[in-house]
């Protein structure tokens, strides 16, 4: 047999079909506004995740073990949450921000320079969780107007986590 006969002819691969327009019962401008709000929430969530992970690595003092473990629980939950928020943005048909530069522009949470003492870390994390709660709450009117129940459900879940976590952390400061 010649080499030519051993080589199977391949069919030409058709160009990928363009995706069908999104028709989920929410107008494009409403989806865009919701995605913009969720992008701000994603930036806040990711910034808080990074801050919490940083504090986990760098906490010291008499409450080291308790705070180290608590911060690990918090940043682990946050890591899953950022994925949920980003995937909701994608489901609405828009790209999710995913760079530190984009997050810095969109986030309402300030970065922390240096390594604060343990109770200052707790105070800063309370502020971060409250900021995430405010951002999530600010998106509800957009989701409600568009009858976007999946986004409203996601926002409710994030509010529950952030308000409870802020309360628990705040209790350490009393």
C-alpha positions in Angstrom: 0.0 0.0 0.0 1.2 3.4 -0.8 1.3 6.1 1.8 -1.3 8.1 0.0 -3.9 5.3 0.4 -3.2 5.1 4.1 -3.9 8.7 4.7 -7.6 9.2 5.1 -9.1 12.2 3.6 -10.6 14.5 6.1 -13.8 16.3 5.5 -13.6 20.1 5.7 -14.8 21.3 9.1 -17.6 23.8 8.8 -17.1 27.1 10.4 -18.7 27.3 13.9 -22.2 28.5 13.7 -22.8 31.9 15.3 -24.5 31.6 18.6 -28.2 32.3 18.5 -29.3 35.6 20.1 -30.1 35.3 23.8 -33.8 35.1 24.3 -34.4 34.4 28.0 -37.2 36.9 28.5 -35.0 39.7 29.7 -34.3 42.6 27.3 -30.7 43.2 26.2 -30.4 46.6 28.0 -31.7 45.1 31.2 -29.3 42.1 31.0 -26.5 44.6 30.4 -27.4 46.7 33.4 -27.7 43.6 35.6 -24.4 42.3 34.3 -22.7 45.6 35.0 -24.0 45.5 38.6 -22.9 41.9 39.0 -19.4 42.9 37.6 -19.2 45.4 40.5 -20.2 42.6 42.9 -17.7 40.2 41.4 -15.0 42.8 41.9 -16.0 43.4 45.5 -16.2 39.6 46.1 -12.8 39.0 44.6 -11.2 41.9 46.4 -12.6 40.6 49.7 -11.4 37.1 48.9 -7.9 38.3 48.3 -7.9 40.5 51.4 -9.2 37.6 53.5 -6.6 35.2 52.1 -3.9 37.7 52.8 -5.1 38.1 56.4 -5.2 34.3 56.7 -1.5 34.1 55.7 -0.4 37.0 57.9 -2.5 37.0 61.1 -0.6 36.8 64.4 -1.3 37.1 68.0 -3.2 35.3 70.8 -6.2 34.6 68.5 -4.0 33.3 65.7 -5.4 29.8 65.5 -9.1 30.9 65.7 -8.7 33.7 63.2 -6.4 31.7 60.8 -9.1 28.9 60.6 -12.0 31.4 60.4 -10.3 33.3 57.6 -9.7 30.1 55.7 -13.4 29.2 56.0 -14.3 32.6 54.7 -11.9 32.7 51.7 -12.9 29.2 50.7 -16.5 30.2 50.6 -15.6 33.3 48.7 -13.6 31.3 46.1 -16.8 29.4 45.2 -18.9 32.6 45.3 -16.8 34.5 42.7 -17.4 31.6 40.3 -21.2 31.8 40.8 -21.3 35.5 40.2 -19.0 35.3 37.1 -21.1 32.5 35.6 -24.3 34.5 36.1 -22.8 37.4 34.2 -21.9 34.9 31.4 -25.4 33.4 31.4 -26.7 37.0 30.9 -24.5 37.1 27.8 -21.7 39.4 28.8 -18.0 38.8 29.6 -17.1 38.7 33.3 -14.2 40.9 34.4 -11.2 38.8 35.4 -8.1 41.0 36.0 -6.8 42.8 39.0 -6.9 46.0 37.0 -10.6 45.5 36.2 -11.4 44.6 39.7 -9.5 47.6 41.1 -11.6 49.9 38.9 -14.9 48.2 39.8 -14.5 47.4 43.5 -15.8 49.5 46.3 -13.4 47.8 48.7 -10.0 49.4 49.3 -6.8 47.4 49.3 -5.0 47.2 52.6 -1.3 48.1 52.6 1.0 46.3 55.0 0.0 43.8 57.6 -2.5 45.2 60.2 -2.8 43.7 63.7 -5.3 41.0 64.1 -8.3 43.0 65.4 -7.7 45.6 62.7 -7.9 42.7 60.2 -11.3 41.8 61.7 -12.5 45.4 61.5 -11.4 45.6 57.8 -13.2 42.4 56.9 -16.4 43.6 58.6 -16.2 46.7 56.3 -15.5 44.4 53.3 -18.5 42.1 54.0 -20.8 45.1 54.5 -19.5 46.6 51.2 -20.4 43.4 49.4 -23.8 43.4 51.0 -24.4 47.0 49.9 -23.3 46.2 46.3 -25.5 43.1 46.2 -28.5 45.0 47.5 -28.0 47.8 45.0 -28.6 45.3 42.1 -32.0 44.1 43.4 -34.0 46.8 41.7 -32.5 45.9 38.3 -33.2 42.2 38.8 -36.7 42.9 40.1 -37.6 45.1 37.2 -36.5 42.5 34.7 -38.1 39.6 36.6 -34.6 38.1 36.9 -35.2 35.5 39.6 -31.9 33.7 39.2 -30.0 36.9 39.8 -32.3 37.8 42.7 -31.7 34.4 44.2 -27.9 34.7 43.8 -28.1 38.2 45.4 -30.1 36.8 48.3 -27.6 34.1 48.9 -24.7 36.6 48.9 -26.5 38.9 51.2 -27.1 36.1 53.7 -23.4 35.2 53.7 -22.1 38.7 54.0 -24.5 39.9 56.6 -24.0 36.8 58.8 -20.2 37.0 58.4 -20.1 40.7 59.2 -22.2 40.0 62.3 -19.9 37.2 63.4 -16.7 39.2 62.8 -18.2 42.3 64.5 -18.9 40.2 67.6 -15.2 39.7 68.0 -14.7 43.4 68.3 -17.2 43.9 71.2 
